[in-house]
Amino acid sequence: MSLSEWLAPGAVRFGLHADDVPTALAAIVDHLMAVEPRLALHRQELFRRLLDRERMESTALDNQTALPHCKMAGLSAPVVCIDRSEDGVPFRPGSDERTHLFFTIVSPEDQPATHLKVLAAVARFLRDAQNVRAVLAATSPSEVLEYIQMWDRSA
């Protein structure tokens, strides 16, 4: 499946403001719940799983991006959202680099292969600096979705 097929309406949001990892993840969880309301029943568990994953090893990448992810029971398909922070978030411990773009993935617990496919699709997208620049320069969430759809067609 292409990356854009994993992005539901409302999956892209600008304006993430956070001064640390837990605050950023709490805002991302709120966004995930808006995209997939069934997650609201498990808000604390979702937050804990994402935070535990970050504590295990940061999902921040070297290009101002991060890929928070976890698995949850009760989902029938992965939920993917994109959050953009204009000011950036100090997301990687011990680094002065700020993270501006968060691609978050929550996959069904019983679909590990699907989880890996989504992670791979996002990683392929983020590996290209031009894609990151385009998303950071976009003026609207719909522009981000259009760009990703165009990228999918050319990939």
N, C-alpha and C positions, 0 to 999 in steps of 0.2 A: 504494500500500500504506500501511497505517496504521503509526504508530510502534511499537506493541506487537508487530506481526508481525515486526519486525526484531530483537526482543529474545528471545534463546534462554534456556532455563532457566540460572540462574546468572549472568545478565547484569548483575544489580545487586549491588553489594558496598559495604558500609559499612566504615569504619575505615582509609581511606587515610591514611598518615602519611608526610610528606615535608617537607624543609626547602628544596627547590629544584626547579627544572623537571626536571633529569635524574633525580633520585630519584623524583619523581612519575611520570614516564613509564616508568621501569623497573618500578614497581609496577603501573602500568596494563598494560604489556606482559605481565606475569605473569598478570594477570586475563584479558586477551584470549586467552592460550594455554590457560587453563583452560576458557574458553567454546568455543574452536575449537582443539583439539589439533594440527591440521595446521600452525598458526602456529609451533609449537615448533621446527620445522625451520629457521625463518627468524628466530629471536629477535633476533639482532644487527641484521639488515637492517631488521626492523620497528622496533626501537628507533631506529636511525639515521634512518629515514624520518620518524618522528614528531618526533624532535629537530630534524632539518633543517627541517621545516615550522614548528616553533616559532621557530627562529632566523631564518627568512625573515620571519615576522610572527606575533606571539603570537595564539593562538586564544582567549585569555581575553576574555570579554565583560564588560560593565559590571555584571552582576547576580550576581556571585560564582560565575559559571559559566565553563566553558571547553569548547571543542569540538575537541579534538585529532583529526586525521584524516589519512589517507594512503591510497594504493592499493598493492596487492601482487599479484604474479602468483600463480597457483596456487589462488585461491579461486573457488568457484562462486557465492557470494552474500556480501553484506556481513556483517561481524561488528560488532555494536554492543554496547558495554558502558557501564555507568554506575557511577562510583566516587564515593563521598561521603567528604569529609574533615571531621571535626568541628572541628579546629583551623584548617583552611585551609592553603593552600600559596601562597607568594609566586610566582605564576605569570606575572604580567605585569611585564616589566622596567620599572623606574622608577616603579612604583605601590606604594602601601602597602596597597592592597586585597588581601585574600586570597581565593583561589578555593576554594570548598567543594564544588562539584559539577562532575564531569567526564563529559561524554557523548563517548565515543571511537568513531570509525567507521573501519573498515578495509574498503575495498571492492576487488573484483576490478579489476585493472589494465585489463582489456579491457571494462569496463562503466562508462564515464564518466557516462552518463546516469543509471544507477542510483545512482552515488555522489552526484550532484546531488540526486536525489529524496530520499535518506536525509538528506543535509545540510539540505534544505529542511524536511523533517518535523521534525527535531530543532530547527531554528531557530524554526519556528512554535511548538513547545511551549515553548521557553525564552523566547520573546518575552513571554509572559504571566507577570507577577510572581507571580500566584497559583499557577501550576504549580511555579515554583521554590520558593516557600515550602512547598508541600505535600510536595515531595520532601525538602526539608531537615528538615521536621518529622516525616516518616514514622518509625515505630518499627521497621520491618522491611523487608527487600528485597521481600517479597511485597506489602506495602502499597504500595510504589512501583509495582510492576507492575500492581496493581489500579487505582491512580489513573490510570496511563497508559492502561489499557484503557478506563476510564470516559471519559477525555478524548477518546480516539479515537472513541468512540460519539457523543459530543456535537459533535465537530468537523465 
